[in-house]
């Protein structure tokens, strides 16, 4: 395996396992279900679903001691899940996500600098009804991260580093994966890295890094704690992620103002289960929390286990990004 240079970026690692351990005891394999269908019994049902979220920022302790401030504004997060034919002619899914947000850096009384961050992911998955086995995944990042250590910026423009790179992973039939990371932050120093690993596990289900949040929607309501493995190219290996769901019998719910299929937004009373996610390692990082709509009783699953809200801390204690669902199109 070739050694990989670590690429760090405050925004880029928000939605990856590297940011996430709760103490779940569940080590049995999970039979993922396609609960994004109105009726999950209809395995051959086609889907084309787009969920749009507003992304707001809650300030943390951050880098105030270094003399500059960081804030995020105008954030949107869009996911799309659709049924497709894979290159081998078999049924599968294409899952994409796009996070776009403005980040502002201000050093003391200097004029603030406003930059635009973007993270795009694209994953193809086999349509296997007890797993979310990936075929390939791609992540494209344009992100800015605060300078740290002993760095002493003299202006707002010097307060951040720019990261531009792409991560591509191809999964083989024998559970072999090859990842290429192309760093284009400096056009004169383009580097590519290839790594191979075997994600086979007798004990745990596994996911691609970019499908962890989708995987939360596919976990049955009977599961309260679980451990899954997620392949993260940022650390060259599989990581165990502990998931802890709230008690299914507890009443968790509120009104969510949503636009459904282009109609005017209105309030919907939706019951949900909260789930915490964290790396199951000594250096576990921050805990993320998601709200997943509860499966409806009966045949029709009205809200299709949608992710209603996500709270994800930004690296370096800068603050927290909060994703709130605002529109649904299917």
Number of C-alpha atoms within 10 A of each C-alpha: 9 9 9 17 13 10 14 16 20 18 23 27 18 19 20 19 29 21 21 26 24 22 16 16 13 18 15 13 17 20 14 18 20 26 20 20 21 19 16 17 13 10 13 11 12 14 16 14 17 18 20 21 23 19 22 19 20 14 16 16 11 18 16 13 8 17 14 21 21 24 18 23 16 13 21 20 20 17 19 18 20 16 19 20 14 16 9 7 8 10 16 23 23 21 23 21 20 17 21 19 20 17 20 18 25 20 21 15 10 13 12 17 17 17 16 16 22 20 23 20 20 19 23 25 23 19 21 16 14 15 20 26 20 26 22 20 23 19 21 19 22 20 26 25 21 21 16 14 6 7 11 12 16 13 17 21 18 16 24 19 15 16 21 21 20 18 19 19 23 18 21 13 7 9 14 13 19 17 22 19 24 18 20 17 15 12 9 7 10 12 15 15 16 17 17 17 16 15 21 14 11 9 14 19 24 26 22 26 23 25 24 22 18 18 18 20 23 23 19 17 14 9 15 18 19 23 29 25 25 25 25 18 24 18 14 17 15 21 20 20 27 25 27 23 23 17 16 15 7 10 11 16 15 12 11 17 16 20 18 15 13 11 11 10 14 11 11 12 10 17 18 25 24 21 21 21 26 24 26 21 13 7 8 16 17 18 16 21 21 22 25 24 23 25 23 15 8 8 11 14 18 18 21 21 27 22 24 21 22 23 20 22 26 24 21 14 14 22 19 20 22 20 22 22 23 18 20 19 14 13
